[in-house]
Amino acid sequence: MTEKKKKKRNKNYYFTKIHEEAVVKYASTDDLKIRTDLYIELIEPAFSELVDKIIYTYKFTTLPNIDVLKDECKIWLTTILDKYDPNKGSKAFSYFSLITKNWFIH
């Protein structure tokens, strides 16, 4: 009997340790140039993907004006970005996932 070869899945994570470090660095600096670069290059794409995944995972797709709500949620995440405190023991991914889910619930 021949065994079927399983094709290895290419894991394409959207929130990695690099993104975690970018969030921590963003929260710990006051330099506007560094913050802008971190946000544009690393944080914003991860937030976009995070919001999309939360919407589809928790079936928020049926909400009216979902595209507008997505944009508003991303703006909200940006406004609270510097409130993230890595010393409290939670990962940035967990912190922002929970905030995103709760934002759509309320």
C-alpha positions as CSV (number, residue, x, y, z in Angstrom):
1,M,0.0,0.0,0.0
2,T,1.4,3.4,-0.9
3,E,1.1,6.3,1.3
4,K,-0.1,9.6,0.0
5,K,2.4,12.3,0.3
6,K,1.0,15.3,2.1
7,K,1.8,18.6,0.6
8,K,3.4,20.8,3.2
9,R,1.4,23.9,3.8
10,N,3.2,27.2,3.4
11,K,2.3,28.9,6.7
12,N,1.8,32.6,5.9
13,Y,1.4,34.3,9.3
14,Y,0.2,37.9,9.2
15,F,1.2,38.7,12.8
16,T,4.7,37.5,13.6
17,K,7.3,38.2,16.1
18,I,8.5,41.0,13.8
19,H,5.1,42.6,14.1
20,E,5.0,42.1,17.8
21,E,8.3,43.9,18.1
22,A,7.1,46.7,15.9
23,V,4.1,47.3,18.1
24,V,6.3,47.3,21.2
25,K,8.7,49.7,19.6
26,Y,5.9,52.0,18.4
27,A,4.4,52.1,21.9
28,S,7.8,52.9,23.5
29,T,9.0,55.7,21.2
30,D,7.8,59.3,20.8
31,D,9.7,59.9,17.5
32,L,7.0,60.6,14.9
33,K,9.2,59.4,11.9
34,I,9.9,56.0,13.5
35,R,6.2,55.6,14.5
36,T,5.1,56.5,11.0
37,D,7.5,54.1,9.3
38,L,6.6,51.2,11.7
39,Y,2.9,51.8,11.2
40,I,3.1,52.0,7.4
41,E,5.5,49.1,6.8
42,L,4.5,46.6,9.5
43,I,1.5,47.4,11.7
44,E,-1.1,48.7,9.3
45,P,-1.0,45.6,7.0
46,A,-1.2,43.3,10.1
47,F,-4.1,45.3,11.5
48,S,-5.9,45.1,8.1
49,E,-5.5,41.3,8.0
50,L,-6.4,40.9,11.7
51,V,-9.7,42.9,11.3
52,D,-10.6,40.8,8.2
53,K,-9.9,37.5,10.0
54,I,-12.0,38.6,13.0
55,I,-14.9,39.7,10.8
56,Y,-15.0,36.3,9.0
57,T,-14.3,34.2,12.1
58,Y,-17.1,35.6,14.2
59,K,-19.5,36.1,11.3
60,F,-19.6,39.9,11.4
61,T,-20.0,39.9,7.6
62,T,-23.8,40.4,8.0
63,L,-23.4,43.8,9.7
64,P,-24.6,46.7,7.6
65,N,-21.9,48.9,6.1
66,I,-19.2,46.3,6.9
67,D,-16.5,48.1,4.8
68,V,-17.1,51.4,6.7
69,L,-17.0,49.5,10.0
70,K,-13.7,47.8,9.0
71,D,-12.1,51.2,8.4
72,E,-13.5,52.6,11.7
73,C,-12.1,49.7,13.6
74,K,-8.7,50.1,12.1
75,I,-8.8,53.8,13.1
76,W,-9.7,52.8,16.6
77,L,-6.8,50.3,16.8
78,T,-4.5,53.1,15.6
79,T,-5.7,55.4,18.4
80,I,-5.1,52.8,21.1
81,L,-1.8,51.5,19.7
82,D,0.4,53.3,22.1
83,K,-1.7,52.1,25.1
84,Y,-0.4,48.5,24.6
85,D,1.9,47.5,27.5
86,P,4.0,44.4,26.9
87,N,4.8,44.3,30.6
88,K,1.2,43.2,31.5
89,G,2.0,39.8,30.0
90,S,-0.2,39.6,26.9
91,K,1.0,39.4,23.4
92,A,0.1,42.2,21.0
93,F,-1.8,39.8,18.7
94,S,-4.0,38.6,21.6
95,Y,-4.5,42.2,22.9
96,F,-5.6,43.6,19.6
97,S,-7.6,40.6,18.6
98,L,-9.7,40.9,21.7
99,I,-10.1,44.6,21.3
100,T,-11.2,44.1,17.6
101,K,-13.7,41.4,18.5
102,N,-15.2,43.5,21.3
103,W,-15.3,46.6,19.1
104,F,-17.6,44.7,16.6
105,I,-19.7,43.3,19.4
106,H,-20.5,46.7,20.9
